[in-house]
Amino acid sequence: MWKDGATHPMGFARRMSTHLAAALVVFCLLQIFIVAKMGGSLLLHLGIVIAIGGFAIAARGLERRWDMLDRSGMPPQRLVVRFRRDVLQLWTASVGGGLLWIPVAIIFRAFFG
């Protein structure tokens, strides 16, 4: 929030869309990089496509939620707390989800060489 108590000139929904786009790019790049370094097979690459699709669907749901919250007339102080919590959860899921491919690739390599 600004010093005068007003919210950021760009609405929360638009700011969340920006975070979602960046998180999706990070999620995709982490997955591709990790699977490529681990010598991923076609099955692992198919898993990447499914994971990215799932992430995109969840991201769209979060984007809709913030469109509704932005128009709800909720006090900006409450929106700021929710926004920070959702951004933290988004980035944790994005980076954590991308890094989950490390144990998956290790187990896959152990079983299938």
PyMOL commands that set and color helices and strands:
alter all, ss='L'
color gray80, all
select helices_A, chain A and resi 12-37+42-71+76-99+101-112
alter helices_A, ss='H'
color red, helices_A
deselect
rebuild
show_as cartoon
